[in-house]
Amino acid sequence: TIIVFSISAFVSCTKYTTKKNGTIIEPCKNVVCYNGGTCLDGLCKCPAGFSGTDCQDAWNSSYTGTFEANDQCDILNKYLVSVGTGGGNANQISVNGISKFCPGITLQGLINPDRTTVDFPLQRFCDYIYVSGTGTQTQDKNYINMWLSARDSNAHTTTDCSIILRKL
Protein backbone atom coordinates (compact mmCIF):
# COMPACT_ATOMS: atom_id res chain seq x y z
CA THR A 1 0.00 0.00 0.00
CA ILE A 2 2.80 2.41 0.84
CA ILE A 3 4.54 1.75 -2.46
CA VAL A 4 1.34 2.34 -4.45
CA PHE A 5 0.66 5.60 -2.58
CA SER A 6 4.19 6.84 -3.17
CA ILE A 7 3.95 6.10 -6.86
CA SER A 8 0.54 7.78 -7.25
CA ALA A 9 1.69 10.84 -5.29
CA PHE A 10 4.76 11.17 -7.53
CA VAL A 11 2.77 10.75 -10.72
CA SER A 12 0.11 13.23 -9.63
CA CYS A 13 2.48 16.17 -9.26
CA THR A 14 4.49 17.49 -12.20
CA LYS A 15 7.96 18.59 -11.09
CA TYR A 16 9.93 21.06 -13.12
CA THR A 17 12.96 23.23 -12.58
CA THR A 18 13.73 26.68 -13.90
CA LYS A 19 16.57 29.07 -13.26
CA LYS A 20 16.03 32.72 -12.45
CA ASN A 21 19.10 34.88 -11.88
CA GLY A 22 21.09 31.73 -11.15
CA THR A 23 18.59 30.47 -8.53
CA ILE A 24 16.92 27.10 -9.12
CA ILE A 25 13.15 27.33 -8.72
CA GLU A 26 11.13 24.15 -8.12
CA PRO A 27 7.59 25.30 -7.24
CA CYS A 28 6.20 21.76 -7.21
CA LYS A 29 9.08 20.09 -5.37
CA ASN A 30 7.22 19.48 -2.09
CA VAL A 31 3.64 19.66 -3.38
CA VAL A 32 1.55 16.49 -3.34
CA CYS A 33 -1.78 16.57 -5.20
CA TYR A 34 -4.24 13.77 -4.43
CA ASN A 35 -7.01 12.17 -6.47
CA GLY A 36 -5.41 12.78 -9.84
CA GLY A 37 -4.62 16.46 -9.26
CA THR A 38 -1.57 17.98 -10.92
CA CYS A 39 0.81 20.62 -9.67
CA LEU A 40 1.22 23.80 -11.70
CA ASP A 41 3.36 26.66 -10.39
CA GLY A 42 3.21 25.25 -6.86
CA LEU A 43 -0.58 24.88 -6.74
CA CYS A 44 -2.72 21.80 -7.26
CA LYS A 45 -5.11 21.79 -10.21
CA CYS A 46 -7.90 19.39 -9.26
CA PRO A 47 -9.89 17.14 -11.58
CA ALA A 48 -13.70 17.34 -11.73
CA GLY A 49 -15.14 16.05 -8.46
CA PHE A 50 -12.35 17.25 -6.16
CA SER A 51 -11.35 20.53 -4.52
CA GLY A 52 -9.13 21.80 -1.73
CA THR A 53 -5.51 22.81 -1.48
CA ASP A 54 -4.32 19.26 -2.20
CA CYS A 55 -7.45 18.04 -4.08
CA GLN A 56 -8.42 16.09 -0.97
CA ASP A 57 -12.11 17.06 -0.80
CA ALA A 58 -14.70 15.13 -2.82
CA TRP A 59 -17.55 17.37 -4.02
CA ASN A 60 -20.20 14.79 -3.09
CA SER A 61 -19.11 14.58 0.57
CA SER A 62 -21.21 17.63 1.51
CA TYR A 63 -24.33 16.08 -0.06
CA THR A 64 -24.35 12.69 1.65
CA GLY A 65 -26.59 11.86 4.58
CA THR A 66 -30.18 11.26 5.65
CA PHE A 67 -32.78 13.88 4.74
CA GLU A 68 -36.43 14.55 5.46
CA ALA A 69 -38.29 15.14 2.18
CA ASN A 70 -41.02 17.74 1.97
CA ASP A 71 -42.54 16.86 -1.39
CA GLN A 72 -44.95 19.23 -3.18
CA CYS A 73 -46.45 16.22 -5.02
CA ASP A 74 -47.01 14.24 -1.83
CA ILE A 75 -47.91 17.05 0.59
CA LEU A 76 -49.62 14.80 3.14
CA ASN A 77 -46.51 12.75 3.85
CA LYS A 78 -42.99 13.63 4.81
CA TYR A 79 -40.57 10.79 4.26
CA LEU A 80 -36.89 9.97 4.62
CA VAL A 81 -34.43 10.06 1.74
CA SER A 82 -30.80 9.01 1.79
CA VAL A 83 -28.18 10.66 -0.38
CA GLY A 84 -24.98 8.78 -1.07
CA THR A 85 -22.06 8.85 -3.42
CA GLY A 86 -23.09 7.81 -6.90
CA GLY A 87 -21.16 5.24 -8.86
CA GLY A 88 -17.94 5.84 -6.97
CA ASN A 89 -17.25 9.16 -8.73
CA ALA A 90 -16.65 12.22 -6.56
CA ASN A 91 -18.89 14.41 -8.72
CA GLN A 92 -21.91 12.09 -8.55
CA ILE A 93 -24.64 11.50 -5.98
CA SER A 94 -27.44 8.97 -5.66
CA VAL A 95 -30.76 9.92 -4.09
CA ASN A 96 -32.57 6.90 -2.65
CA GLY A 97 -36.27 6.87 -1.82
CA ILE A 98 -37.92 9.66 -3.81
CA SER A 99 -41.20 7.79 -3.40
CA LYS A 100 -43.70 9.76 -5.49
CA PHE A 101 -42.54 8.52 -8.88
CA CYS A 102 -41.66 4.92 -8.21
CA PRO A 103 -41.14 3.29 -4.80
CA GLY A 104 -37.57 2.36 -4.03
CA ILE A 105 -35.94 4.19 -6.93
CA THR A 106 -32.41 5.54 -6.89
CA LEU A 107 -31.96 8.78 -8.79
CA GLN A 108 -28.44 9.48 -10.08
CA GLY A 109 -27.16 13.07 -10.20
CA LEU A 110 -24.06 14.80 -11.54
CA ILE A 111 -22.65 17.71 -9.50
CA ASN A 112 -21.77 20.76 -11.60
CA PRO A 113 -18.39 22.53 -11.27
CA ASP A 114 -20.02 25.28 -9.17
CA ARG A 115 -20.52 22.46 -6.58
CA THR A 116 -23.96 23.78 -5.56
CA THR A 117 -26.10 22.45 -8.42
CA VAL A 118 -26.84 18.91 -9.52
CA ASP A 119 -28.23 17.71 -12.84
CA PHE A 120 -30.40 14.62 -12.87
CA PRO A 121 -30.30 13.41 -16.49
CA LEU A 122 -33.28 11.52 -17.91
CA GLN A 123 -33.54 8.12 -16.16
CA ARG A 124 -35.98 5.28 -16.66
CA PHE A 125 -37.96 3.87 -13.71
CA CYS A 126 -40.81 1.36 -13.35
CA ASP A 127 -40.55 0.41 -17.04
CA TYR A 128 -42.51 3.44 -18.27
CA ILE A 129 -41.63 6.41 -16.00
CA TYR A 130 -38.77 8.72 -17.04
CA VAL A 131 -37.45 11.19 -14.46
CA SER A 132 -35.09 14.17 -14.92
CA GLY A 133 -34.43 17.48 -13.19
CA THR A 134 -32.07 19.63 -11.19
CA GLY A 135 -31.13 20.27 -7.58
CA THR A 136 -29.47 23.08 -5.65
CA GLN A 137 -27.67 22.76 -2.35
CA THR A 138 -28.01 25.71 0.04
CA GLN A 139 -24.88 27.53 1.17
CA ASP A 140 -25.13 26.07 4.69
CA LYS A 141 -25.37 22.57 3.09
CA ASN A 142 -28.44 21.70 5.20
CA TYR A 143 -30.95 21.66 2.33
CA ILE A 144 -31.16 20.38 -1.22
CA ASN A 145 -33.96 21.88 -3.31
CA MET A 146 -34.96 19.58 -6.16
CA TRP A 147 -37.14 20.16 -9.22
CA LEU A 148 -38.07 16.94 -10.99
CA SER A 149 -40.22 16.01 -13.95
CA ALA A 150 -41.65 12.53 -14.34
CA ARG A 151 -42.89 11.53 -17.77
CA ASP A 152 -45.29 8.61 -17.98
CA SER A 153 -44.78 7.06 -21.43
CA ASN A 154 -47.94 4.90 -21.07
CA ALA A 155 -50.38 7.64 -20.09
CA HIS A 156 -48.48 10.37 -22.00
CA THR A 157 -48.51 12.69 -18.99
CA THR A 158 -45.89 14.72 -17.15
CA THR A 159 -45.80 15.44 -13.41
CA ASP A 160 -43.55 18.22 -12.09
CA CYS A 161 -42.57 18.24 -8.42
CA SER A 162 -40.45 20.40 -6.20
CA ILE A 163 -38.96 18.61 -3.23
CA ILE A 164 -37.09 20.14 -0.32
CA LEU A 165 -34.63 17.80 1.38
CA ARG A 166 -33.64 18.84 4.92
CA LYS A 167 -30.53 17.20 6.34
CA LEU A 168 -31.11 15.39 9.63
C-alpha positions as CSV (number, residue, x, y, z in Angstrom):
1,T,0.0,0.0,0.0
2,I,2.8,2.4,0.8
3,I,4.5,1.7,-2.5
4,V,1.3,2.3,-4.5
5,F,0.7,5.6,-2.6
6,S,4.2,6.8,-3.2
7,I,4.0,6.1,-6.9
8,S,0.5,7.8,-7.2
9,A,1.7,10.8,-5.3
10,F,4.8,11.2,-7.5
11,V,2.8,10.7,-10.7
12,S,0.1,13.2,-9.6
13,C,2.5,16.2,-9.3
14,T,4.5,17.5,-12.2
15,K,8.0,18.6,-11.1
16,Y,9.9,21.1,-13.1
17,T,13.0,23.2,-12.6
18,T,13.7,26.7,-13.9
19,K,16.6,29.1,-13.3
20,K,16.0,32.7,-12.5
21,N,19.1,34.9,-11.9
22,G,21.1,31.7,-11.1
23,T,18.6,30.5,-8.5
24,I,16.9,27.1,-9.1
25,I,13.1,27.3,-8.7
26,E,11.1,24.1,-8.1
27,P,7.6,25.3,-7.2
28,C,6.2,21.8,-7.2
29,K,9.1,20.1,-5.4
30,N,7.2,19.5,-2.1
31,V,3.6,19.7,-3.4
32,V,1.5,16.5,-3.3
33,C,-1.8,16.6,-5.2
34,Y,-4.2,13.8,-4.4
35,N,-7.0,12.2,-6.5
36,G,-5.4,12.8,-9.8
37,G,-4.6,16.5,-9.3
38,T,-1.6,18.0,-10.9
39,C,0.8,20.6,-9.7
40,L,1.2,23.8,-11.7
41,D,3.4,26.7,-10.4
42,G,3.2,25.3,-6.9
43,L,-0.6,24.9,-6.7
44,C,-2.7,21.8,-7.3
45,K,-5.1,21.8,-10.2
46,C,-7.9,19.4,-9.3
47,P,-9.9,17.1,-11.6
48,A,-13.7,17.3,-11.7
49,G,-15.1,16.1,-8.5
50,F,-12.4,17.3,-6.2
51,S,-11.4,20.5,-4.5
52,G,-9.1,21.8,-1.7
53,T,-5.5,22.8,-1.5
54,D,-4.3,19.3,-2.2
55,C,-7.4,18.0,-4.1
56,Q,-8.4,16.1,-1.0
57,D,-12.1,17.1,-0.8
58,A,-14.7,15.1,-2.8
59,W,-17.6,17.4,-4.0
60,N,-20.2,14.8,-3.1
61,S,-19.1,14.6,0.6
62,S,-21.2,17.6,1.5
63,Y,-24.3,16.1,-0.1
64,T,-24.4,12.7,1.7
65,G,-26.6,11.9,4.6
66,T,-30.2,11.3,5.6
67,F,-32.8,13.9,4.7
68,E,-36.4,14.6,5.5
69,A,-38.3,15.1,2.2
70,N,-41.0,17.7,2.0
71,D,-42.5,16.9,-1.4
72,Q,-44.9,19.2,-3.2
73,C,-46.4,16.2,-5.0
74,D,-47.0,14.2,-1.8
75,I,-47.9,17.0,0.6
76,L,-49.6,14.8,3.1
77,N,-46.5,12.8,3.8
78,K,-43.0,13.6,4.8
79,Y,-40.6,10.8,4.3
80,L,-36.9,10.0,4.6
81,V,-34.4,10.1,1.7
82,S,-30.8,9.0,1.8
83,V,-28.2,10.7,-0.4
84,G,-25.0,8.8,-1.1
85,T,-22.1,8.8,-3.4
86,G,-23.1,7.8,-6.9
87,G,-21.2,5.2,-8.9
88,G,-17.9,5.8,-7.0
89,N,-17.2,9.2,-8.7
90,A,-16.6,12.2,-6.6
91,N,-18.9,14.4,-8.7
92,Q,-21.9,12.1,-8.5
93,I,-24.6,11.5,-6.0
94,S,-27.4,9.0,-5.7
95,V,-30.8,9.9,-4.1
96,N,-32.6,6.9,-2.7
97,G,-36.3,6.9,-1.8
98,I,-37.9,9.7,-3.8
99,S,-41.2,7.8,-3.4
100,K,-43.7,9.8,-5.5
101,F,-42.5,8.5,-8.9
102,C,-41.7,4.9,-8.2
103,P,-41.1,3.3,-4.8
104,G,-37.6,2.4,-4.0
105,I,-35.9,4.2,-6.9
106,T,-32.4,5.5,-6.9
107,L,-32.0,8.8,-8.8
108,Q,-28.4,9.5,-10.1
109,G,-27.2,13.1,-10.2
110,L,-24.1,14.8,-11.5
111,I,-22.6,17.7,-9.5
112,N,-21.8,20.8,-11.6
113,P,-18.4,22.5,-11.3
114,D,-20.0,25.3,-9.2
115,R,-20.5,22.5,-6.6
116,T,-24.0,23.8,-5.6
117,T,-26.1,22.5,-8.4
118,V,-26.8,18.9,-9.5
119,D,-28.2,17.7,-12.8
120,F,-30.4,14.6,-12.9
121,P,-30.3,13.4,-16.5
122,L,-33.3,11.5,-17.9
123,Q,-33.5,8.1,-16.2
124,R,-36.0,5.3,-16.7
125,F,-38.0,3.9,-13.7
126,C,-40.8,1.4,-13.4
127,D,-40.6,0.4,-17.0
128,Y,-42.5,3.4,-18.3
129,I,-41.6,6.4,-16.0
130,Y,-38.8,8.7,-17.0
131,V,-37.4,11.2,-14.5
132,S,-35.1,14.2,-14.9
133,G,-34.4,17.5,-13.2
134,T,-32.1,19.6,-11.2
135,G,-31.1,20.3,-7.6
136,T,-29.5,23.1,-5.7
137,Q,-27.7,22.8,-2.3
138,T,-28.0,25.7,0.0
139,Q,-24.9,27.5,1.2
140,D,-25.1,26.1,4.7
141,K,-25.4,22.6,3.1
142,N,-28.4,21.7,5.2
143,Y,-30.9,21.7,2.3
144,I,-31.2,20.4,-1.2
145,N,-34.0,21.9,-3.3
146,M,-35.0,19.6,-6.2
147,W,-37.1,20.2,-9.2
148,L,-38.1,16.9,-11.0
149,S,-40.2,16.0,-14.0
150,A,-41.7,12.5,-14.3
151,R,-42.9,11.5,-17.8
152,D,-45.3,8.6,-18.0
153,S,-44.8,7.1,-21.4
154,N,-47.9,4.9,-21.1
155,A,-50.4,7.6,-20.1
156,H,-48.5,10.4,-22.0
157,T,-48.5,12.7,-19.0
158,T,-45.9,14.7,-17.1
159,T,-45.8,15.4,-13.4
160,D,-43.6,18.2,-12.1
161,C,-42.6,18.2,-8.4
162,S,-40.5,20.4,-6.2
163,I,-39.0,18.6,-3.2
164,I,-37.1,20.1,-0.3
165,L,-34.6,17.8,1.4
166,R,-33.6,18.8,4.9
167,K,-30.5,17.2,6.3
168,L,-31.1,15.4,9.6
